[in-house]
């Protein structure tokens, strides 16, 4: 699994370089990347942590101070059509954006074109179909926002 054609800041910690696939991407200062991560054609900001088995497809933008838990999957093609692609029709992906300070729990799936708001928490196993509000918590499938009162009861700041 190679690291190719990418701009990776010298301070980035990649735990096992032989066990990641990073290509055509940029990873900012102080970020950490665990094993079995794929980052393709994407931008990862500064001081991010990408846990094991995360998949970050082309076009994705992860801003600074973002945590991506293990087995998180970002997707960028809502309706894959290999017949159209084989006929030469251009592929139109819908990239995911994760804004500054957000945290994505393990096994979460973020669907194409979604923007995760600043400092948002996405719970483990959530399937996010729509953009999220900043400073909020989303859980479930499909992901829904947790009300402020429930957030406080759960001890979430």
C-alpha positions in Angstrom: 0.0 0.0 0.0 1.9 3.1 -1.2 2.1 6.7 -0.4 2.3 8.5 -3.8 2.0 12.0 -5.3 1.1 13.5 -1.9 2.1 16.5 0.1 2.6 15.4 3.7 3.9 17.8 6.3 7.1 16.4 7.9 5.5 16.4 11.3 2.7 14.0 10.3 2.9 10.7 12.1 1.9 7.7 10.0 2.1 4.7 12.3 2.9 2.1 9.6 3.8 3.6 6.3 3.6 0.2 4.6 0.0 -0.2 5.8 -1.7 2.9 4.4 -2.7 3.9 0.9 -2.3 7.7 0.5 -2.3 9.2 -3.0 -2.9 12.6 -4.7 -3.6 14.1 -1.2 -2.4 16.7 1.2 -2.0 16.1 5.0 -1.3 19.1 7.3 1.0 19.7 10.2 0.8 17.5 13.3 -1.8 15.1 12.0 -1.7 11.3 12.8 -2.7 8.5 10.5 -3.2 4.9 11.8 -2.9 1.6 9.9 -5.1 0.5 7.0 -6.3 4.0 6.2 -7.0 5.1 2.6 -6.8 8.8 1.7 -7.2 9.5 -2.0 -7.3 12.8 -3.8 -8.3 14.6 -0.5 -7.2 17.3 1.8 -6.6 16.6 5.5 -5.9 19.6 7.7 -3.6 20.2 10.6 -3.7 18.3 13.9 -6.2 15.7 12.7 -6.3 12.1 13.8 -7.4 9.5 11.3 -8.0 6.1 13.0 -7.5 2.6 11.6 -9.5 1.4 8.6 -10.9 4.8 7.7 -11.7 5.4 4.0 -11.5 9.0 2.7 -12.3 9.1 -1.1 -11.3 11.7 -3.7 -12.6 15.2 -3.2 -13.0 15.0 0.6 -12.0 17.9 2.7 -11.2 17.4 6.4 -10.4 20.7 8.1 -8.1 21.2 11.1 -8.5 19.5 14.5 -10.8 16.7 13.3 -11.0 13.3 14.7 -12.1 10.4 12.4 -12.7 7.2 14.3 -11.9 3.7 13.2 -13.8 2.2 10.3 -15.3 5.5 9.3 -16.4 5.6 5.6 -16.8 8.8 3.6 -18.6 8.3 0.3 -18.6 10.5 -2.8 -20.9 8.8 -5.3 -24.6 8.5 -4.5 -25.5 6.6 -7.6 -22.5 4.7 -9.0 -23.1 3.7 -12.6 -20.3 1.8 -14.1 -22.1 1.5 -17.5 -22.0 5.3 -17.8 -18.4 5.5 -16.7 -17.3 2.8 -19.2 -19.0 4.7 -22.0 -16.8 7.7 -21.4 -19.3 9.8 -19.6 -17.5 11.9 -17.0 -17.7 10.8 -13.4 -19.3 13.4 -11.1 -18.4 12.9 -7.5 -20.0 14.7 -4.6 -17.3 15.3 -2.0 -17.7 15.3 1.8 -16.5 18.2 3.9 -15.8 17.8 7.6 -15.4 21.2 9.3 -12.9 22.3 11.9 -13.0 20.6 15.3 -15.6 17.9 14.5 -15.4 14.3 15.8 -16.7 11.3 13.8 -17.3 8.1 15.9 -16.2 4.7 14.8 -18.1 2.9 12.0 -20.0 6.1 11.0 -20.8 6.6 7.3 -21.0 10.0 5.7 -22.9 10.1 2.4 -21.9 12.0 -0.7 -22.1 15.8 -0.6 -22.6 16.1 3.1 -21.0 18.9 5.2 -20.4 18.2 8.8 -20.6 21.5 10.7 -17.9 22.9 12.9 -17.3 21.2 16.3 -20.0 18.6 15.5 -20.0 15.2 17.1 -21.2 12.3 15.0 -21.9 9.2 17.1 -20.5 5.8 16.4 -22.4 3.9 13.7 -24.4 6.9 12.5 -25.3 7.2 8.9 -25.3 10.9 8.0 -27.4 11.7 4.9 -27.8 15.5 5.3 -25.6 18.4 6.4 -25.2 18.9 10.1 -25.4 22.0 12.3 -22.3 23.3 14.1 -21.9 22.5 17.8 -24.4 19.7 17.7 -24.5 15.9 18.2 -25.9 13.5 15.6 -26.7 9.8 16.2 -28.6 7.0 14.5 -29.5 5.7 11.1 -30.4 8.0 9.5 -28.5 10.4 11.8 -30.6 12.9 13.7 -29.8 15.7 16.0 -29.9 15.2 19.7 -31.7 18.0 21.6 -29.7 20.2 23.9 -31.5 18.9 27.0 -30.7 15.3 26.1 -27.1 16.3 25.3 -26.7 17.7 28.9 -28.3 14.6 30.5 -25.7 12.4 28.6 -22.9 14.6 29.8 -21.9 15.9 26.4 -20.5 19.4 26.5 
